[in-house]
Structure formats: structure tokens, C-alpha cells
Amino acid sequence: MNEPQTSSLRKDFRIFRDPGFLVTLLLIGLLAAIGAYILVHASNRYGIPIRDYWR
């Protein structure tokens, strides 16, 4: 009866501490970084070089 009340917002955001969510987030970030690197590298080699615009 004397349990501390936890807000529903805290219960909803608990998913972000779940190890499965963090691993999935890491994998998606890693795949996005690899994809961006491949696109920039291919563009610099075969297309219009992006490297000159980043300086």
C-alpha cells in the first residue's frame, strides 16, 4: 500500500535502457555510418567530388 508511485512517463521511457534497444540502436548507427562512408567514397571516386565542398 505504501509503494512509491512511478509515473507512466518513466515506465514509457524505460525502453531506452533496455539492452536489446541499445544494441539495435548501435547496429543501426553503425550501418548508417558505413553506408554514408560508401556513398561519399563512391561519389569522390566516380562522381562529383564532395571532398572539395567540405573544406
Secondary structure as the mmCIF struct_conf table of DSSP 4:
data_model
#
loop_
_struct_conf.conf_type_id
_struct_conf.id
_struct_conf.beg_label_comp_id
_struct_conf.beg_label_asym_id
_struct_conf.beg_label_seq_id
_struct_conf.end_label_comp_id
_struct_conf.end_label_asym_id
_struct_conf.end_label_seq_id
HELX_LH_PP_P HELX_LH_PP_P1 GLU A 3 GLN A 5
HELX_RH_AL_P HELX_RH_AL_P1 SER A 8 ASP A 12
HELX_RH_3T_P HELX_RH_3T_P1 PHE A 13 ARG A 17
HELX_RH_AL_P HELX_RH_AL_P2 PRO A 19 TYR A 46
BEND BEND1 GLY A 47 ILE A 48
BEND BEND2 ILE A 50 ILE A 50
HELX_RH_3T_P HELX_RH_3T_P2 ARG A 51 TRP A 54
#
